Amino acid sequence: MSDIFAKQKPKLRTFLKVAEKPIPKNQIDIPDGLFIECEQCHSAIYQKALVENLSVCPHCQFHFRLNANDRIQLILDENSFSEINANLKSKNPLSMPEYDQKLAISKKSTGQTEAFISGRGSIQGFPIAIGVLDSFFMMGSMGSVVGEKITRLIEFASQQQLPLIIFSASGGARMQEGILSLMQMVKTSAALKKFDQIGGLFISVLTHPTTGGVAASYASLGDIIVAEHGALIGFAGARVIKQTIQQDLPEGFQTASFQLKHGQVDLVVERKQLRQTLIHLLRFHGHNGESSRE
């Protein structure tokens, strides 16, 4: 036996020397971005598979955030969207430091001029007015331009006698604009009051996350409030609330399912069912399926 081990020692030393050498980078053929980590269960997900599953984790059903353009493509009939008020852009009315740079970065990274995209489109032929907040543009914060675009969309829906659907995803008011930002809560709410008085239908869809001044204003004023599965919905953060009231908070109190249980939303819907749910709601409320394409 000692002879056998003696013969194997040189081979073992050679193997260890090879094993210790780092693998050359040109031999690692895994492209960047091929896999993505789930924010909830931390599983590695093949990027293509995630896209095919509508950006929903196949392991834990976590709903990744969608940008505004992807949301529009998911919900509306193909080539039915016509944007309005695209020329409105934020300025820096209070001369806040670094605000201009943050706006420029968001514009470059998203390819959009603002956090809110609005216009006219159709869902299975049902003509609608639609607006989408993009959380990838300064976390979907509502500044004066976002509030103005939402208000103009509500007025457009009123003039065109269209049902209104707005998808919210926001960290709240854009504090770089101070009171000018907070004023948008009142302005959008007042516009919705007028829309309601003429019998307009407003479906508010809350996606992850919907918080702050957006949650405290127009987003919570829908005739029907739909929450996407797993969405975080609330005003302030859990830590801030706990510090303020000095009490322990119920587990998961800002989740979509908790909000449904306590009557704050009407439906919680998975992303793959969202378009069909909106079609059912429009049909139930008597809207016809005439095409909105002109």
C-alpha atoms as a printed R data frame, in Angstrom:
    type eleno elety resid chain resno       x      y       z
1   ATOM     1    CA   MET     A     1   0.000  0.000   0.000
2   ATOM     2    CA   SER     A     2   2.862  2.394   0.804
3   ATOM     3    CA   ASP     A     3   4.216  1.889  -2.734
4   ATOM     4    CA   ILE     A     4   0.826  2.818  -4.238
5   ATOM     5    CA   PHE     A     5   0.624  6.062  -2.222
6   ATOM     6    CA   ALA     A     6   4.209  6.917  -3.102
7   ATOM     7    CA   LYS     A     7   3.413  6.603  -6.803
8   ATOM     8    CA   GLN     A     8   0.308  8.780  -6.496
9   ATOM     9    CA   LYS     A     9   1.978 11.655  -4.590
10  ATOM    10    CA   PRO     A    10   3.568 13.294  -7.673
11  ATOM    11    CA   LYS     A    11   0.215 13.173  -9.499
12  ATOM    12    CA   LEU     A    12  -1.540 14.695  -6.496
13  ATOM    13    CA   ARG     A    13   0.986 17.555  -6.290
14  ATOM    14    CA   THR     A    14   0.486 18.264 -10.021
15  ATOM    15    CA   PHE     A    15  -3.319 18.303  -9.589
16  ATOM    16    CA   LEU     A    16  -3.118 20.709  -6.658
17  ATOM    17    CA   LYS     A    17  -0.896 23.113  -8.619
18  ATOM    18    CA   VAL     A    18  -3.390 23.148 -11.496
19  ATOM    19    CA   ALA     A    19  -6.375 23.587  -9.142
20  ATOM    20    CA   GLU     A    20  -4.762 26.551  -7.440
21  ATOM    21    CA   LYS     A    21  -4.370 28.484 -10.694
22  ATOM    22    CA   PRO     A    22  -7.154 31.047 -11.356
23  ATOM    23    CA   ILE     A    23  -9.369 30.415 -14.356
24  ATOM    24    CA   PRO     A    24  -8.519 32.902 -17.117
25  ATOM    25    CA   LYS     A    25 -11.268 35.467 -17.628
26  ATOM    26    CA   ASN     A    26 -11.533 34.627 -21.312
27  ATOM    27    CA   GLN     A    27 -12.598 31.088 -20.349
28  ATOM    28    CA   ILE     A    28 -15.604 32.305 -18.292
29  ATOM    29    CA   ASP     A    29 -18.336 32.597 -20.889
30  ATOM    30    CA   ILE     A    30 -21.274 33.914 -18.809
31  ATOM    31    CA   PRO     A    31 -22.466 37.247 -20.218
32  ATOM    32    CA   ASP     A    32 -23.350 40.040 -17.807
33  ATOM    33    CA   GLY     A    33 -27.087 40.337 -17.193
34  ATOM    34    CA   LEU     A    34 -27.821 36.731 -18.123
35  ATOM    35    CA   PHE     A    35 -29.234 36.051 -14.651
36  ATOM    36    CA   ILE     A    36 -30.942 38.336 -12.150
37  ATOM    37    CA   GLU     A    37 -31.447 37.858  -8.420
38  ATOM    38    CA   CYS     A    38 -34.984 37.913  -7.057
39  ATOM    39    CA   GLU     A    39 -35.394 40.719  -4.528
40  ATOM    40    CA   GLN     A    40 -37.622 38.552  -2.336
41  ATOM    41    CA   CYS     A    41 -36.393 34.923  -2.417
42  ATOM    42    CA   HIS     A    42 -32.887 35.692  -3.800
43  ATOM    43    CA   SER     A    43 -33.122 32.954  -6.415
44  ATOM    44    CA   ALA     A    44 -31.110 33.323  -9.608
45  ATOM    45    CA   ILE     A    45 -33.515 33.792 -12.513
46  ATOM    46    CA   TYR     A    46 -32.651 33.479 -16.177
47  ATOM    47    CA   GLN     A    47 -33.277 36.960 -17.599
48  ATOM    48    CA   LYS     A    48 -35.134 35.715 -20.682
49  ATOM    49    CA   ALA     A    49 -37.383 33.490 -18.568
50  ATOM    50    CA   LEU     A    50 -38.181 36.436 -16.297
51  ATOM    51    CA   VAL     A    51 -39.226 38.596 -19.254
52  ATOM    52    CA   GLU     A    52 -41.393 35.786 -20.642
53  ATOM    53    CA   ASN     A    53 -43.060 35.523 -17.218
54  ATOM    54    CA   LEU     A    54 -43.970 39.254 -17.269
55  ATOM    55    CA   SER     A    55 -41.177 40.097 -14.795
56  ATOM    56    CA   VAL     A    56 -42.661 37.850 -12.107
57  ATOM    57    CA   CYS     A    57 -40.343 35.520 -10.184
58  ATOM    58    CA   PRO     A    58 -41.205 31.904 -11.128
59  ATOM    59    CA   HIS     A    59 -40.144 30.704  -7.663
60  ATOM    60    CA   CYS     A    60 -41.910 33.033  -5.210
61  ATOM    61    CA   GLN     A    61 -44.186 35.112  -7.512
62  ATOM    62    CA   PHE     A    62 -42.482 38.382  -6.552
63  ATOM    63    CA   HIS     A    63 -43.582 41.080  -9.006
64  ATOM    64    CA   PHE     A    64 -40.602 43.099 -10.219
65  ATOM    65    CA   ARG     A    65 -41.191 46.758 -11.029
66  ATOM    66    CA   LEU     A    66 -42.083 47.608 -14.622
67  ATOM    67    CA   ASN     A    67 -41.193 50.827 -16.387
68  ATOM    68    CA   ALA     A    68 -43.992 52.883 -17.920
69  ATOM    69    CA   ASN     A    69 -43.462 51.727 -21.502
70  ATOM    70    CA   ASP     A    70 -43.448 48.037 -20.543
71  ATOM    71    CA   ARG     A    71 -46.632 48.582 -18.522
72  ATOM    72    CA   ILE     A    72 -48.348 50.223 -21.492
73  ATOM    73    CA   GLN     A    73 -47.325 47.375 -23.802
74  ATOM    74    CA   LEU     A    74 -48.581 44.822 -21.286
75  ATOM    75    CA   ILE     A    75 -52.006 46.412 -20.807
76  ATOM    76    CA   LEU     A    76 -53.013 48.134 -24.056
77  ATOM    77    CA   ASP     A    77 -53.868 46.782 -27.484
78  ATOM    78    CA   GLU     A    78 -50.886 46.798 -29.797
79  ATOM    79    CA   ASN     A    79 -50.150 50.190 -31.398
80  ATOM    80    CA   SER     A    80 -53.225 51.774 -29.780
81  ATOM    81    CA   PHE     A    81 -51.429 54.229 -27.499
82  ATOM    82    CA   SER     A    82 -51.284 57.916 -28.422
83  ATOM    83    CA   GLU     A    83 -49.383 60.082 -25.924
84  ATOM    84    CA   ILE     A    84 -50.583 63.524 -24.806
85  ATOM    85    CA   ASN     A    85 -48.784 66.347 -22.973
86  ATOM    86    CA   ALA     A    86 -45.388 64.849 -23.773
87  ATOM    87    CA   ASN     A    87 -43.789 68.302 -23.981
88  ATOM    88    CA   LEU     A    88 -44.175 69.141 -20.271
89  ATOM    89    CA   LYS     A    89 -40.852 69.011 -18.422
90  ATOM    90    CA   SER     A    90 -39.810 69.748 -14.847
91  ATOM    91    CA   LYS     A    91 -37.688 72.760 -13.944
92  ATOM    92    CA   ASN     A    92 -36.005 73.725 -10.701
93  ATOM    93    CA   PRO     A    93 -38.294 76.428  -9.235
94  ATOM    94    CA   LEU     A    94 -36.632 76.448  -5.807
95  ATOM    95    CA   SER     A    95 -33.056 76.200  -7.133
96  ATOM    96    CA   MET     A    96 -32.479 73.024  -5.155
97  ATOM    97    CA   PRO     A    97 -28.886 71.781  -5.323
98  ATOM    98    CA   GLU     A    98 -28.315 68.751  -7.596
99  ATOM    99    CA   TYR     A    99 -31.970 68.610  -8.664
100 ATOM   100    CA   ASP     A   100 -31.147 69.464 -12.275
101 ATOM   101    CA   GLN     A   101 -28.521 66.713 -12.335
102 ATOM   102    CA   LYS     A   102 -30.960 64.143 -10.931
103 ATOM   103    CA   LEU     A   103 -33.512 65.079 -13.569
104 ATOM   104    CA   ALA     A   104 -30.887 64.729 -16.286
105 ATOM   105    CA   ILE     A   105 -29.809 61.307 -15.003
106 ATOM   106    CA   SER     A   106 -33.411 60.060 -14.899
107 ATOM   107    CA   LYS     A   107 -34.097 61.348 -18.404
108 ATOM   108    CA   LYS     A   108 -31.017 59.590 -19.748
109 ATOM   109    CA   SER     A   109 -31.588 56.282 -17.939
110 ATOM   110    CA   THR     A   110 -35.310 56.004 -18.787
111 ATOM   111    CA   GLY     A   111 -35.460 57.780 -22.141
112 ATOM   112    CA   GLN     A   112 -38.413 59.800 -20.818
113 ATOM   113    CA   THR     A   113 -38.912 63.477 -20.074
114 ATOM   114    CA   GLU     A   114 -40.885 62.876 -16.856
115 ATOM   115    CA   ALA     A   115 -42.051 60.208 -14.414
116 ATOM   116    CA   PHE     A   116 -45.609 60.149 -15.781
117 ATOM   117    CA   ILE     A   117 -46.708 59.077 -19.253
118 ATOM   118    CA   SER     A   118 -50.312 59.681 -20.307
119 ATOM   119    CA   GLY     A   119 -52.504 59.370 -23.333
120 ATOM   120    CA   ARG     A   120 -55.309 57.533 -25.071
121 ATOM   121    CA   GLY     A   121 -55.408 53.859 -25.929
122 ATOM   122    CA   SER     A   122 -57.586 50.799 -25.981
123 ATOM   123    CA   ILE     A   123 -57.902 47.490 -24.144
124 ATOM   124    CA   GLN     A   124 -59.477 44.808 -26.345
125 ATOM   125    CA   GLY     A   125 -61.118 47.646 -28.255
126 ATOM   126    CA   PHE     A   126 -62.339 49.526 -25.169
127 ATOM   127    CA   PRO     A   127 -61.183 53.160 -25.559
128 ATOM   128    CA   ILE     A   128 -59.632 54.561 -22.390
129 ATOM   129    CA   ALA     A   129 -57.556 57.441 -21.044
130 ATOM   130    CA   ILE     A   130 -54.477 55.968 -19.385
131 ATOM   131    CA   GLY     A   131 -51.632 57.245 -17.237
132 ATOM   132    CA   VAL     A   132 -48.609 55.402 -15.842
133 ATOM   133    CA   LEU     A   133 -46.135 56.506 -13.191
134 ATOM   134    CA   ASP     A   134 -42.620 55.183 -13.736
135 ATOM   135    CA   SER     A   135 -40.743 54.384 -10.521
136 ATOM   136    CA   PHE     A   136 -37.452 54.321 -12.449
137 ATOM   137    CA   PHE     A   137 -37.726 58.110 -12.948
138 ATOM   138    CA   MET     A   138 -36.874 59.647  -9.588
139 ATOM   139    CA   MET     A   139 -38.878 56.881  -7.895
140 ATOM   140    CA   GLY     A   140 -42.079 58.024  -9.587
141 ATOM   141    CA   SER     A   141 -42.194 61.100  -7.371
142 ATOM   142    CA   MET     A   142 -44.992 63.600  -7.996
143 ATOM   143    CA   GLY     A   143 -43.680 67.069  -8.708
144 ATOM   144    CA   SER     A   144 -45.532 69.972 -10.267
145 ATOM   145    CA   VAL     A   145 -45.235 68.612 -13.818
146 ATOM   146    CA   VAL     A   146 -46.370 65.112 -12.846
147 ATOM   147    CA   GLY     A   147 -49.361 66.612 -11.010
148 ATOM   148    CA   GLU     A   148 -50.145 68.823 -14.000
149 ATOM   149    CA   LYS     A   149 -49.995 65.877 -16.397
150 ATOM   150    CA   ILE     A   150 -52.283 63.815 -14.156
151 ATOM   151    CA   THR     A   151 -54.751 66.710 -13.915
152 ATOM   152    CA   ARG     A   152 -54.713 67.256 -17.674
153 ATOM   153    CA   LEU     A   153 -55.281 63.529 -18.227
154 ATOM   154    CA   ILE     A   154 -58.327 63.616 -15.936
155 ATOM   155    CA   GLU     A   155 -59.680 66.631 -17.852
156 ATOM   156    CA   PHE     A   156 -58.945 64.856 -21.150
157 ATOM   157    CA   ALA     A   157 -60.921 61.801 -19.986
158 ATOM   158    CA   SER     A   158 -63.788 64.125 -19.062
159 ATOM   159    CA   GLN     A   159 -63.781 65.938 -22.417
160 ATOM   160    CA   GLN     A   160 -63.535 62.707 -24.412
161 ATOM   161    CA   GLN     A   161 -65.994 60.863 -22.139
162 ATOM   162    CA   LEU     A   162 -63.497 58.067 -21.591
163 ATOM   163    CA   PRO     A   163 -62.999 55.774 -18.594
164 ATOM   164    CA   LEU     A   164 -59.778 56.652 -16.788
165 ATOM   165    CA   ILE     A   165 -57.132 54.174 -15.644
166 ATOM   166    CA   ILE     A   166 -54.001 55.308 -13.793
167 ATOM   167    CA   PHE     A   167 -51.178 52.988 -12.713
168 ATOM   168    CA   SER     A   168 -49.318 54.347  -9.696
169 ATOM   169    CA   ALA     A   169 -45.802 53.450  -8.567
170 ATOM   170    CA   SER     A   170 -44.268 56.150  -6.439
171 ATOM   171    CA   GLY     A   171 -42.197 57.093  -3.444
172 ATOM   172    CA   GLY     A   172 -44.472 60.109  -2.911
173 ATOM   173    CA   ALA     A   173 -44.176 63.858  -3.387
174 ATOM   174    CA   ARG     A   174 -41.026 65.241  -5.043
175 ATOM   175    CA   MET     A   175 -39.587 67.155  -2.129
176 ATOM   176    CA   GLN     A   176 -37.096 69.084  -4.273
177 ATOM   177    CA   GLU     A   177 -40.103 71.216  -5.262
178 ATOM   178    CA   GLY     A   178 -41.394 71.770  -1.724
179 ATOM   179    CA   ILE     A   179 -44.934 73.126  -1.429
180 ATOM   180    CA   LEU     A   180 -45.290 73.194  -5.225
181 ATOM   181    CA   SER     A   181 -45.100 69.410  -5.104
182 ATOM   182    CA   LEU     A   182 -47.479 69.026  -2.156
183 ATOM   183    CA   MET     A   183 -50.043 71.222  -3.953
184 ATOM   184    CA   GLN     A   184 -50.433 68.485  -6.572
185 ATOM   185    CA   MET     A   185 -52.214 66.292  -4.037
186 ATOM   186    CA   VAL     A   186 -55.028 68.835  -3.803
187 ATOM   187    CA   LYS     A   187 -55.058 69.647  -7.514
188 ATOM   188    CA   THR     A   188 -55.347 66.034  -8.697
189 ATOM   189    CA   SER     A   189 -57.977 65.262  -6.056
190 ATOM   190    CA   ALA     A   190 -60.070 68.289  -7.068
191 ATOM   191    CA   ALA     A   191 -59.879 67.269 -10.730
192 ATOM   192    CA   LEU     A   192 -61.110 63.796  -9.823
193 ATOM   193    CA   LYS     A   193 -64.015 65.307  -7.870
194 ATOM   194    CA   LYS     A   194 -65.182 67.105 -11.022
195 ATOM   195    CA   PHE     A   195 -64.671 63.915 -13.031
196 ATOM   196    CA   ASP     A   196 -66.819 62.012 -10.554
197 ATOM   197    CA   GLN     A   197 -69.587 64.647 -10.713
198 ATOM   198    CA   ILE     A   198 -70.077 64.001 -14.449
199 ATOM   199    CA   GLY     A   199 -70.212 60.248 -13.846
200 ATOM   200    CA   GLY     A   200 -66.696 59.376 -15.021
201 ATOM   201    CA   LEU     A   201 -65.244 55.971 -14.179
202 ATOM   202    CA   PHE     A   202 -61.802 56.016 -12.553
203 ATOM   203    CA   ILE     A   203 -59.943 52.741 -11.994
204 ATOM   204    CA   SER     A   204 -56.849 53.241  -9.846
205 ATOM   205    CA   VAL     A   205 -54.214 50.517 -10.078
206 ATOM   206    CA   LEU     A   206 -51.663 50.460  -7.252
207 ATOM   207    CA   THR     A   207 -48.367 48.778  -8.114
208 ATOM   208    CA   HIS     A   208 -45.164 48.300  -6.144
209 ATOM   209    CA   PRO     A   209 -44.633 50.661  -4.402
210 ATOM   210    CA   THR     A   210 -47.435 53.226  -4.008
211 ATOM   211    CA   THR     A   211 -46.606 55.480  -1.077
212 ATOM   212    CA   GLY     A   212 -46.474 59.039   0.252
213 ATOM   213    CA   GLY     A   213 -48.411 61.889  -1.325
214 ATOM   214    CA   VAL     A   214 -49.517 59.753  -4.270
215 ATOM   215    CA   ALA     A   215 -51.116 57.172  -1.974
216 ATOM   216    CA   ALA     A   216 -52.635 60.002   0.080
217 ATOM   217    CA   SER     A   217 -54.296 61.669  -2.899
218 ATOM   218    CA   TYR     A   218 -55.551 60.593  -6.331
219 ATOM   219    CA   ALA     A   219 -54.333 56.973  -6.109
220 ATOM   220    CA   SER     A   220 -56.748 56.250  -3.261
221 ATOM   221    CA   LEU     A   221 -59.730 57.984  -4.881
222 ATOM   222    CA   GLY     A   222 -60.618 55.422  -7.528
223 ATOM   223    CA   ASP     A   223 -64.169 54.219  -8.017
224 ATOM   224    CA   ILE     A   224 -62.425 50.860  -8.114
225 ATOM   225    CA   ILE     A   225 -58.991 50.394  -6.535
226 ATOM   226    CA   VAL     A   226 -56.985 47.459  -7.841
227 ATOM   227    CA   ALA     A   227 -53.677 46.443  -6.277
228 ATOM   228    CA   GLU     A   228 -51.095 44.354  -8.058
229 ATOM   229    CA   HIS     A   229 -50.047 41.254  -6.118
230 ATOM   230    CA   GLY     A   230 -47.362 41.974  -3.532
231 ATOM   231    CA   ALA     A   231 -47.464 45.753  -3.898
232 ATOM   232    CA   LEU     A   232 -46.310 47.906  -0.985
233 ATOM   233    CA   ILE     A   233 -49.040 50.450  -0.240
234 ATOM   234    CA   GLY     A   234 -48.917 53.098   2.467
235 ATOM   235    CA   PHE     A   235 -48.105 56.664   3.410
236 ATOM   236    CA   ALA     A   236 -44.983 56.756   5.582
237 ATOM   237    CA   GLY     A   237 -42.466 53.979   6.083
238 ATOM   238    CA   ALA     A   238 -43.007 51.382   8.789
239 ATOM   239    CA   ARG     A   239 -40.041 52.613  10.848
240 ATOM   240    CA   VAL     A   240 -41.272 56.223  10.793
241 ATOM   241    CA   ILE     A   241 -44.795 55.193  11.814
242 ATOM   242    CA   LYS     A   242 -43.517 53.049  14.673
243 ATOM   243    CA   GLN     A   243 -41.315 55.865  15.972
244 ATOM   244    CA   THR     A   244 -44.234 58.295  15.755
245 ATOM   245    CA   ILE     A   245 -46.952 56.265  17.480
246 ATOM   246    CA   GLN     A   246 -44.595 54.277  19.736
247 ATOM   247    CA   GLN     A   247 -46.430 51.047  19.033
248 ATOM   248    CA   ASP     A   248 -45.645 47.756  17.339
249 ATOM   249    CA   LEU     A   249 -47.248 47.433  13.926
250 ATOM   250    CA   PRO     A   250 -49.167 44.465  12.497
251 ATOM   251    CA   GLU     A   251 -47.015 42.196  10.356
252 ATOM   252    CA   GLY     A   252 -47.290 43.018   6.656
253 ATOM   253    CA   PHE     A   253 -49.626 45.946   7.327
254 ATOM   254    CA   GLN     A   254 -48.587 47.763   4.152
255 ATOM   255    CA   THR     A   255 -48.972 44.832   1.770
256 ATOM   256    CA   ALA     A   256 -51.686 44.600  -0.879
257 ATOM   257    CA   SER     A   257 -53.273 41.569   0.819
258 ATOM   258    CA   PHE     A   258 -53.469 43.408   4.177
259 ATOM   259    CA   GLN     A   259 -55.048 46.426   2.467
260 ATOM   260    CA   LEU     A   260 -57.625 44.159   0.816
261 ATOM   261    CA   LYS     A   261 -58.491 42.478   4.107
262 ATOM   262    CA   HIS     A   262 -59.078 45.862   5.734
263 ATOM   263    CA   GLY     A   263 -61.120 47.385   2.916
264 ATOM   264    CA   GLN     A   264 -58.571 49.822   1.502
265 ATOM   265    CA   VAL     A   265 -58.489 48.193  -1.931
266 ATOM   266    CA   ASP     A   266 -61.167 46.318  -3.836
267 ATOM   267    CA   LEU     A   267 -59.113 43.699  -5.682
268 ATOM   268    CA   VAL     A   268 -55.645 42.176  -5.547
269 ATOM   269    CA   VAL     A   269 -54.661 40.803  -8.927
270 ATOM   270    CA   GLU     A   270 -51.605 38.990 -10.265
271 ATOM   271    CA   ARG     A   271 -49.911 40.674 -13.202
272 ATOM   272    CA   LYS     A   272 -50.808 37.963 -15.700
273 ATOM   273    CA   GLN     A   273 -54.505 38.500 -14.878
274 ATOM   274    CA   LEU     A   274 -54.457 42.299 -14.731
275 ATOM   275    CA   ARG     A   275 -55.340 43.096 -18.341
276 ATOM   276    CA   GLN     A   276 -58.256 40.653 -18.358
277 ATOM   277    CA   THR     A   277 -59.493 42.017 -15.020
278 ATOM   278    CA   LEU     A   278 -59.582 45.549 -16.446
279 ATOM   279    CA   ILE     A   279 -61.508 44.286 -19.475
280 ATOM   280    CA   HIS     A   280 -64.090 42.690 -17.173
281 ATOM   281    CA   LEU     A   281 -64.421 45.899 -15.131
282 ATOM   282    CA   LEU     A   282 -64.906 48.054 -18.226
283 ATOM   283    CA   ARG     A   283 -67.496 45.676 -19.629
284 ATOM   284    CA   PHE     A   284 -69.306 45.446 -16.283
285 ATOM   285    CA   HIS     A   285 -69.600 49.240 -16.137
286 ATOM   286    CA   GLY     A   286 -71.168 49.442 -19.542
287 ATOM   287    CA   HIS     A   287 -68.327 50.668 -21.717
288 ATOM   288    CA   ASN     A   288 -68.444 49.447 -25.279
289 ATOM   289    CA   GLY     A   289 -65.637 47.875 -27.267
290 ATOM   290    CA   GLU     A   290 -65.438 50.340 -30.129
291 ATOM   291    CA   SER     A   291 -61.869 50.809 -31.192
292 ATOM   292    CA   SER     A   292 -60.141 54.005 -30.109
293 ATOM   293    CA   ARG     A   293 -57.818 54.025 -33.095
294 ATOM   294    CA   GLU     A   294 -58.274 56.975 -35.393
